Amino acid sequence: MDTLPVLTLEHRKALVVGGAGGGIGSAITHSLAQAGAHVSVITNEASHADSVHSEAQERGHDIECHISDVTDLKSFTATIDSVIAASGSIHHLVNVVGGAEVSDWSRAKDYELEMFDRILTRNLRYALISCQRIASSLISESTAGSIVNISSIATRSVPLLTGYGAAKAGLEAMSRTMAAEWGQYKIRVNAVAPGTVKTPRAGQDDLNDAAAKIPLQRRAEPQDIADAALFLLSEKASYITGQTLTVDGGATLGSAGDNLPEFVTNPKIREQFN
């Protein structure tokens, strides 16, 4: 009996920006290491670095952690360069850092430029730097590679998230442009757009009511996003570039059961189809 093909990154080097913290980034870090990659992580908190490093060792993996704040563009650039200098060409890059704090939520008519700039720096500008640095190294050494940028379904308009949605939409547009320009160098660039995910930051329970409006009836686990990223980085996706893979359980299809014709919502009729 034939076995199913496995996704492997054996003998490859990967960098996960935001690859700690117990959420999507950590799941991606561990998945890449499990697939055989030598993984380097950039995070802004030493405690997160210690945690993900310890977890990796418990799983029999060895990862390298670097501390840097992506909003400090000069320092972040230097960190990226030092990772490349120490490891050589990085074959795979995943940009995970992003998000918007509650303090960054605002109606569009009241959105402040300072807030907008802060969101762009945290969600978009740093990714330009890391993509440029990694791609330049690959091109100079004539080495193929793949990049995945973590976006969000907020690109499709979510009230109060004017800046965040715009930044993630920009990230997807930037990914497509890079894919078009770097394809000739055998560098693929894609994005993953998660829906609501159970992370320490988002909370495990506060958003559980949202699951009722998702066709698959659950919020995503961080591993769901990690699996999508691993696929796009791997050779199993060797002919996929410039795409955004939405991983939202069908949330963007519309709420299950909503907007149905009145005769369909009639309980007596619906009973026949349950």
LOVEX-456086 format. One record per residue: y, x, z of N, C-alpha, C in turn; residue in three letters. Coordinates in steps of 0.001 Angstrom, whole numbers, plus 500000, padded with zeros to 6 digits. Example, Ala and Ser with C-alpha at 12.3 -4.5 7.8 and 13.67 -1.06 7.14 Angstrom:
// LOVEX-456086
494310513190507800495500512300507800496700513200507800ALA 497750512850507080498940513670507140500030512900507870SER 
//
This chain:
// LOVEX-456086
498805500838500000500000500000500000501249500876500000MET 502175500616499073503386501406498975504288501133500177ASP 504928502201500672505889502031501758507273501789501193THR 508089501114501961509450500858501514510248502154501489LEU 511143502326500512511962503542500459512907503578501650PRO 513139504769502184514042504914503319515349505526502844VAL 516415505200503572517710505812503276517774507131504030LEU 517956508208503322517961509514503965519208510307503573THR 519699511049504525520817511969504280520400513374504714LEU 519135513680504544518609514982504933519401516102504265GLU 519705517131505065520399518328504590521829518033504111HIS 522389516933504575523767516586504218524651516676505450ARG 525929516891505232526897516972506317527826515769506259LYS 528076515180507402528893513967507452529955514082508534ALA 531086513452508284532173513375509258532510511912509484LEU 532524511492510752532895510125511106534184510176511924VAL 535265509699511341536552509670512036536610508376512847VAL 536571508529514169536449507361515029534996507054515316GLY 534176508110515369532729507929515511532234507862516934GLY 533085507398517864532685507269519263533369506031519841ALA 533041505714521082533686504567521708532757503403521956GLY 531505503517521489530527502485521797530471501319520845GLY 531277501315519789531294500201518854530765500595517485GLY 531503500179516445531082500447515071530944501941514807ILE 531931502717515265531904504159515014530684504834515599GLY 530349504495516837529166505089517474527894504700516738SER 527798503440516326526615502987515589526469503744514278ALA 527569504000513609527532504758512353527121506199512624ILE 527702506805513654527355508186514001525853508332514237THR 525294507457515051523867507551515354523001507242514128HIS 523446506326513290522670505985512091522625507149511112SER 523744507837510950523776508984510034522917510125510570LEU 522993510329511884522160511371512481520677511020512343ALA 520336509745512568518952509298512426518455509490510995GLN 519381509367510032519018509533508621518905510998508218ALA 519185511892509169518979513314508899520225514119508652GLY 521391513492508701522633514218508435523064515047509629ALA 523758516134509350524448516878510408525812516211510557HIS 526074515618511716527235514757511893528302515405512779VAL 529526515377512297530692515752513090531495514492513354SER 532086514424514525532829513241514949534238513641515358VAL 535211512842514970536568512999515483536901511754516288ILE 537322511957517530537718510854518390538928511290519202THR 539660510337519734540880510700520458540682510769521971ASN 539477510498522453539231510517523890538023511389524222GLU 538233512320525148537153513228525546535981512472526147ALA 536265511397526891535181510619527495534292509991526439SER 534904509525525335534119508961524243533265510037523575HIS 533855511232523426533114512342522834531905512702523693ALA 532115512776525004531006513107525910529907512054525838ASP 530313510789525775529340509698525759528486509718524499SER 529140509813523334528375509760522091527524511017521929VAL 528003512150522450527228513390522373525979513291523235HIS 526133512738524440524982512571525338523959511610524746SER 524442510512524177523554509536523561522781510162522408GLU 523469510986521622522817511641520486521726512594520967ALA 522022513345522017521015514273522546519792513535523063GLN 520001512386523701518884511580524197517992511105523054GLU 518608510940521878517846510497520704517298511666519903ARG 517539512878520393517030514055519709517915514547518583GLY 519176514181518610520101514590517565521205515472518134HIS 521749516322517294522836517189517722524057516902516855ASP 525137516479517474526361516205516740527486517058517307ILE 528519517245516521529688517999516961530854517044517148GLU 531569517185518245532700516308518537534008517085518563CYS 535028516495518002536362517088517976537351516049518480HIS 538316516482519282539307515583519858540602515672519068ILE 541041514538518546542303514494517807542775513061517701SER 544082512877517740544702511562517587545129511404516133ASP 544559510422515435544851510265514009546307509898513751VAL 547015509404514769548422509049514573549325510277514627THR 548795511403515121549511512679515074549067513368513791ASP 549744513066512704549255513457511384549115514965511212LEU 550023515735511793549942517190511680548713517720512395LYS 548495517259513632547338517694514409546041517224513757SER 546049516000513258544844515455512626544472516253511380PHE 545464516600510585545213517407509385544583518741509756THR 545110519366510799544574520654511244543131520506511714ALA 542821519395512378541452519161512852540493518990511681THR 540893518210510696540059518032509500539776519386508851ILE 540817520186508701540657521493508063539730522401508863ASP 539809522313510199538948523161511022537489522725510919SER 537245521420510780535878520919510608535307521426509290VAL 536111521374508244535648521854506936535400523352506972ILE 536298524085507625536157525538507700534894525933508446ALA 534560525178509486533388525498510292532086525071509631ALA 532121523961508908530886523378508363530703523601506866SER 531765523960506170531700523982504718531968522585504201GLY 531675522327502959531942521011502377531252519902503162SER 532016518840503452531467517648504091531059516686502973ILE 529783516355502899529296515512501807529673514041501979HIS 529755513596503238529970512175503507531070511994504556HIS 531985511096504268533081510789505183533101509288505449LEU 533252508930506729533456507528507093534712507440507951VAL 535673506652507523536899506421508287536762505091509027ASN 536667505169510354536443503980511167537695503571511939VAL 538511504541512330539662504248513195540536503157512591VAL 540983502258513438541856501182512969542035500147514057GLY 542445498979513655542599497893514615544053497597514924GLY 544246496495515628545579496070516048545481495526517461ALA 546294496058518359546326495553519727547035494198519753GLU 546820493455520830547486492159520962549002492320520885VAL 549495493454521360550939493712521306551447493872519883SER 550528494051518939550904494193517524550752492888516750ASP 550429491797517444550319490500516787551697489858516717TRP 552009489276515584553317488637515436553331487774514197SER 554114486706514237554330485907513041555032486756511995ARG 554725486506510737555268487326509653556798487348509662ALA 557421486231509974558885486178509925559533487016511026LYS 558740487364512057559270488140513174558712489569513222ASP 557925489939512236557235491229512287558233492381512222TYR 558170493270513207559119494373513298558636495573512494GLU 559571496279511867559220497424511028558568498546511831LEU 559020498743513055558409499771513896556941499458514143GLU 556642498203514395555264497763514587554468497947513288MET 555081497606512174554434497730510875554067499186510584PHE 555014500092510849554755501515510617553637502021511509ASP 553599501567512764552563501993513700551180501546513213ARG 551099500331512711549828499807512201549386500572510950ILE 550320500866510066549981501614508850549464503010509190LEU 550095503649510152549668504994510542548258504977511095THR 547960503982511929546649503904512585545544503437511653ARG 545871502673510632544836502070509788544766502621508365ASN 545838503254507894545875503629506482546257505084506236LEU 547356505535506833547868506866506497546883507978506838ARG 546247507891507985545307508948508368544145509019507375TYR 543730507844506856542600507802505924542948508503504613ALA 544198508421504213544630509161503020544424510655503246LEU 544814511131504422544679512555504731543217512987504726ILE 542370512262505441540969512670505532540276512598504176SER 540558511548503409539952511433502073540410512571501171CYS 541701512866501197542225513952500369541583515282500726GLN 541497515564502022540979516852502466539505517010502113ARG 538733515975502381537297516053502095537046516134500594ILE 537747515301499819537558515307498368537975516639497755ALA 539078517198498221539553518477497680538519519574497903SER 537898519555499096536863520549499392535653520375498482SER 535238519124498279534090518857497409534378519265495968LEU 535566518931495507535933519252494117535979520756493901ILE 536540521486494868536653522937494718535292523614494669SER 534296522997495269532952523579495283531999522874494321GLU 532555521958493505531749521225492516530541520553493183SER 530806519895494308529757519245495083529980517736495097THR 528913516973494896529006515517494924529131515032496367ALA 529731513852496535529872513304497881530158511817497844GLY 530244511209499016530544509779499083531370509494500338SER 532260508513500194533193508143501252533101506644501484ILE 533134506252502746533197504830503096534364504616504062VAL 535240503698503712536361503326504561536085501947505168ASN 536233501838506487535972500566507156537223499694507103ILE 537130498594506402538246497669506209538064496471507144SER 538396495280506689538281494077507509538467492853506630SER 537879491733507040538122490489506309539532489964506575ILE 540287490656507435541686490277507669542532490466506416ALA 542005491176505420542734491322504155542917489980503461THR 542126488976503856542167487673503190543109486702503889ARG 543938487220504761544977486495505487544481485910506789SER 544962486470507865544693485998509210546027485878509924VAL 546372484717510418547651484549511105547832485576512221PRO 549056486066512356549498487027513374549137488467513039LEU 548353488691511987547920490052511649548540490523510338LEU 549823490286510172550524490677508945550328492154508627THR 550633493010509586550544494446509354549116494927509192GLY 548229494439510057546830494862510006546184494463508688TYR 546395493216508287545826492757507021546366493549505845GLY 547670493844505872548281494617504784547732496036504750ALA 547563496641505932547055498008505995545623498090505468ALA 544787497128505859543399497138505391543302496814503903LYS 544182495948503418544218495679501972544617496948501227ALA 545567497677501805545955498956501217544823499952501227GLY 544018499936502292542867500836502385541863500541501282LEU 541640499264501008540711498899499940541267499288498571GLU 542563499066498359543184499443497087543142500953496897ALA 543420501678497964543369503141497902541959503618497583MET 540966502968498165539569503331497906539225503153496430SER 539701502056495844539422501816494420540095502862493536ARG 541323503220493876542038504225493088541337505573493179THR 540941505950494380540235507215494554538913507211493804MET 538210506072493841536937505964493123537140506192491630ALA 538217505620491097538496505764489667538847507208489308ALA 539609507861490179540055509221489878538990510276490158GLU 538152510042491173537218511080491599535801510878491078TRP 535582509801490342534251509578489800533780510722488921GLY 534695511320488187534334512422487294533819513644488063GLN 534148513685489357533670514790490195532429514401491004TYR 531859513252490678530664512749491370530949512424492836LYS 532160511954493089532529511503494428532699509994494379ILE 531907509290495188531991507832495245532821507403496449ARG 533609506351496279534440505834497378534288504319497438VAL 533861503822498577533682502383498781534248501974500141ASN 534285500682500378534755500153501654533772499125502181ALA 533758498970503495532989497916504151533978497058504923VAL 533912495742504719534827494815505393534048493948506377ALA 534069494306507658533359493500508655534111492212508983PRO 533346491235509452533955490062510061534075490325511552GLY 533849489321512376533921489516513822532676490252514316THR 532902491307515103531821492191515538531837492301517060VAL 530648492326517654530539492531519096530759494007519419LYS 531926494337519908532228495702520305532874495685521687THR 532861496817522398533527496864523699534991496451523610PRO 535598496766522480537011496458522305537241494968522067ARG 536409494369521226536580492950520896536014492047521983ALA 535089492590522775534463491771523812533131491221523339GLY 532223491051524266530895490561523928530814489044523907GLN 531659488400524693531500486959524862532717486136524454ASP 533907486709524544535117485917524348535185485239522990ASP 534538485835521992534616485288520641533329484589520216LEU 532449484319521144531163483717520782531322482348520128ASN 532391481629520474532614480326519853532801480463518346ASP 533258481642517912533473481866516482532169481797515702ALA 531052482073516378529763482083515690529416480720515107ALA 529905479668515729529581478317515257530129478057513865ALA 531158478801513468531763478607512161531290479637511130LYS 530322480454511520529757481459510614528423480938510088ILE 528197480925508784526938480403508246525686480997508895PRO 525687482285509206524516482881509836524484482664511342LEU 525480481958511866525480481487513251525448482607514297GLN 526018483747513985526139484802514986527234485774514587ARG 527765486457515593528684487545515333527888488791514970ARG 528520489700514259527827490924513855527626491857515039ALA 526542492597514994526338493727515881526901494971515175GLU 527353495978515927527835497200515289526840497795514299PRO 525528497621514599524512498181513716524531497526512340GLN 524938496270512260525032495600510961526013496331510050ASP 527103496782510631528125497490509861527642498899509537ILE 526982499525510499526452500871510287525427500889509151ALA 524587499873509091523572499804508030524228499716506649ASP 525311498940506563526014498811505281526650500136504885ALA 527248500823505854527877502113505570526840503140505131ALA 525701503171505834524638504117505486524147503880504069LEU 523961502628503708523520502310502344524511502848501310PHE 525800502590501521526799503005500538526934504524500457LEU 526674505212501558526744506674501544525537507288500842LEU 524414506597500880523152507163500420522997507120498905SER 521964507817498446521658507837497012521147506493496517GLU 520769505604497430520364504259497015521547503493496434LYS 522753503969496682523960503345496133524646504287495139ALA 523859505112494476524414506173493627525220505668492435SER 525070504386492086525840503841490955526839502792491438TYR 527208502877492702528181501941493277529403502715493735ILE 530551502387493193531800503014493636532964502071493377THR 533992502192494191535174501350494052534983499923494500GLY 533983499687495350533662498324495780533930498124497271GLN 534131496865497645534219496498499053533048495580499374THR 532204496023500296531051495242500725531447494450501966LEU 531503493133501840531863492271502966530625491995503812THR 530733492293505107529613492109506027530102491183507133VAL 530016489886506884530635488915507799529762487701508093ASP 528480487779507737527598486643507996527939485413507188GLY 528772485590506161529184484461505336530454483782505822GLY 531153484388506786532338483749507372533407483425506337ALA 533580484297505354534626484070504365534230483044503306THR 533021482511503424532620481430502513533224480102502939LEU 533697480052504174534206478805504728533297478353505851GLY 533824477587506766533050477157507924531909476230507524SER 530742476516508067529571475692507757529812474253508182ALA 529652473335507247529776471916507571531180471361507462GLY 532176472234507299533552471759507203533862471268505792ASP 534829470378505716535354469899504434534294469231503561ASN 533296468648504170532289467921503415532771466498503134LEU 532318465903502049532681464513501783532274463626502948PRO 533024462556503169532787461711504335531383461131504358GLU 530821460791503199529494460180503190528439461182503649PHE 528701462491503431527751463517503858527810463710505364VAL 528992463529505945529141463723507388528650462521508191THR 528324461446507504527774460279508191526458460671508863ASN 526358460498510203525158460946510930523862460398510370PRO 523843459147509922522602458552509426522146459242508157LYS 523107459632507312522756460328506072522322461746506370ILE 523062462425507258522757463820507548521395463977508201ARG 520956462954508947519652463039509592518529463255508577GLU 518728462751507377517695462871506341517540464303505839GLN 518556465121506099518532466484505556518426467560506638PHE 518234467153507862518117468104508972516651468400509268ASN 
//
